[in-house]
Amino acid sequence: MNENSARSRSKSFARGFARRGATIITSSIAPGITLVVALGIIAAALLTPRSVSEASVLPPRTHAFIAPLAADKGTFKILVSGQQIGKEEFSIAPNGGDWSAHGSTDIQSPKGNTHVTGNLVVHSDGVPVHYEWSTQGAKKASATIGFAGGTATVELHLEGAKPFTQQFTFTAPLVVVLDDNLYYQYTFLARLYDWDKKGEQTFSVLVPQEMTPGAVTVDSMGEQVVNGQKVQELRVRTEDNEIDLFLDGPKLVRLVAPAANAEIIRE
């Protein structure tokens, strides 16, 4: 498959999410405001978007990290149909009593390159404190999000537009941030999963670049052997989409979206 075909396929996958409000091609920021973020690669959160009122009735998850976080640093290659079209560099480290994580992604597309960054701070129990993201490419945008109790307050800045503020309310403060093109954030989801209990477990999530709250269901697929390496597999899904996470201990080493023929592979 040539480069244009690979990009076209990934774009079609993203368009399929456009109807559900979770795409990478177009982020629904607010009524009447759209932002071209990047070439569609893989939806960062394969969630069923819900309205704020629906999000407020999601089952609360209030427990601490089941598996403690560990400091980590690395690079992910972003591939579609076996062709690398981007990469992400990330780091996760303790910050006093909290944890700080940073990701920086570069994506190449026929329309030019796009650079995305995301900085996340969470308490030791997994509850988010602060998040900020920015994107530079055909369009520029950034936002900051403060979390207090079960409320997330977003202040969005679009190039050439006035700042826009919106709040999302959840029944519990434990919300997983899963943003577009910032795959390191799936590490936090994996740490929250109860590996001893196993079975399906549901988590409230927020996709900041999409301004979209929702939920994902996570289930353990057990131990797998990938390229001669034993890893644990988690399946993250919604009603009609799924991705697979592969972990070596606390480290996320691979993320696969079969429908898009896309892979995120740790170098």
N, C-alpha and C positions, 0 to 999 in steps of 0.2 A: 504494500500500500504506500503510495507516495505521500509527501509531506502535506500537500493540500487536502488529500482525502482524509488523512488522519485528523487534521484540524477540523475539517467539515464534520466528521463523525462526532468529535468531542463537542462541537458547537450544537449539533442536533440533540445530544444528551442534555446539554444545558437548557436548550429551548423547552425540552420536556418538563423541566422544573419551573419554567417561567409561569406556567399556568398555576403552579402551586406556590409561587412566591419565593422560591429558593434557587436562584440561578447564579451563575458567575458572569454571564454575558450582560445581563441587566439587573441592577439592584433596585428593588422598589423601596425608595427612601421614604416617600410620603406621597399622598395623593397629588398627582401632577408633577412630581419630581422623579426623574430617573437618572441613573448614572451608569455609563458604560465603564465597567471595572476592568475586564480583561477578556482574553479569548477564553471561551468555555473549556475548562479542563475536567473538573469534577466538582460537584456541589460539595462544599465543605461540610455541610450538615444535611444528611439525607432525611430531612424531617418533614412531617406533615404540618405545614404552617397553621397556626391557630390565631384567632383574634385575641386581643388582650383579655377580653372577658373569658374566653375559653382557656387561655393560659392560666388564669387565676384559679381554675379548678383542677389543675394537674395534681396528681398524687404527690404530696410533699416528700422530699428526701432530706432528712436532717442529720444523717449519720456522718461521722468523720471519714477520711480516706480509709478504705479497707486495707489497701496496700500503701505503705508510706511512700511519699515522693522521694526521689533520689536526684541529686545533681546530675545534669546531663548536658551534652553539647554535641552538635553534629550537623550534617548536611543531608538533605533529601534530594534525590533526582526526581523530576516530574516527567513521566513518559506517557505518550499516547500512541498506541499501536507500535510500541517498541521504540519510538523516536523520542529523544529527549527534547523537550521544549521549554524547560525551566528548571529552577532549583530553589530550594529553601535552606537557609542557614538559621539555626535556632540555638537557644541556650535556656536551661532551667537551673535556678540556683536559689539557695536559702537567702532570705533578706530579713534579718532579725527574727521575729517570730512568724513571719510570713514567707511566701515563696514568690519569686519574680521569674517571669518567662518572657523571652523576646524572640520573635521570628521575623525574618526578612526574606521575601520571595521576589525573584525576577522571572518574568514570563515573556517569551518571544512570540510575536504574532505577526501576521502580514501587515497589520496596521501600526506596528511599532512595538516597542518594549513597554512593559508595565512593571512598576516596582511597588510592592505592598509590604507594609510593616505592621506588626501588632505587638503591643506590650501588655502583659496581663499580670496582675497581682492578686493572689488568693491567700486566705488565712490557712493555717496548718490543717484545718478540718475540711478544706476544699471550697469554702464559701468565697465567692469572688468579692474583691474590694474595689478594684479599679481596672479599667481596660481602655486602651486607646489604639486607634488604627489610622493609617494614612495610605493613600494610593496616589501614584504619580504616573501619568501616561498621557493618553489622549485627553483625559480629564484629571483634575486634581480634586481630592476631597480628603477630609479627616474627621474624626469624631472622638469624643471622650465619653466614657460611661462610668458613672458612680453607682455603686450598689449599696443599698441601706435596707436592712430587713429583707422584705420580699419585693422591693422596688428597684428597678433599674432606670436611671435617668440618663438619657442620651442627649448630647449636644452635638449636632452635626454641622460641619462647615463645608459648603460646596463652593467651588470657584465661581465667582461672579454672583453669588446669592447671599441673602441674609442667613445668619445662623438659625438652625431649626432645632427645637427641643421637643422630645417626646418621652413619656414614661411607660414602662411595662410593669405590671404587677403580677407576682407569683405568690402562692400560698406559703412558700418556704424560701429561705434565703439561699439554699443550695441550688444554684443554676450553673449549668456547664456552658462555657463560652466555646462555640465552635464556629470560627469565622472562615470566610472564603479564602482559599489558597494559603492557609496557615495551618499546616497539618500537625505541627507539634502539639497543638491543643488536644488532639485525641489521646495524648498521654494522660491527661487529667481524667478523661472519661474512663480509661482503662484502670486507673488507680481507684476510682470510685466503685467499680464493679466488684461485687462480693464473690471472689473466686472460690471460697469454701461452700457457699450456698449454691452457686451456679444457677442455672435456669434463667428464664427471661426476667430482666430488670429494666424498669422504665425511668428515664431521667428527663427533667425539664432542661431545655436548652435555649440559648439565644444566639442568633446569627447576626452580629452587629452590622455588617455591611449591608445586609438585607433588611435591617430593622424588623426582624421576624422572630417571634417567640414560638416555641413548639415543644415537641417531645421526640425522643428516640428510644427504641427498645434494643437492649444489648443482650446477647446470649453467648455462652461459651461453646465453641466447637471442638474443644479439647486440644490435645497435643497433635501437631502436624510436623512433617518433615519437609522443609523447603530448601532446595539446593543443598541437601545434605545436612542442614541445620535443624535441630529440634526447636520448635517455637510453639507458643500458645496462640490460638486463634479466637478472636472475638468477632461476632457478626453484629453489625449495627444496621438496623433497618426501620423502615416505616411501612405503610400499607402496601406500597408498590415499588420500593427501591431498597437496595442494600449495598453495603460495602463491608469488606473484611479487613480487620486489623491483625497483624502478626507481631507478637512481642517476644523478645528474648529477655526474660526476667522483667525488670522495670522499663526496658528500652523498647520503644516502638521502632521496628525495623522495616516494616512494609505495610502498605495500605493499597488495597485493590478495589476498583469499581468495575465489575465485569461488564455492565451495560454500556460503559463508555470506552471499554478496552484501555483503561487508564491504570497506571501503577505509580505509586510513590515509594521509592526504594532508598533506603539509607545507604550512604556511601561508607 
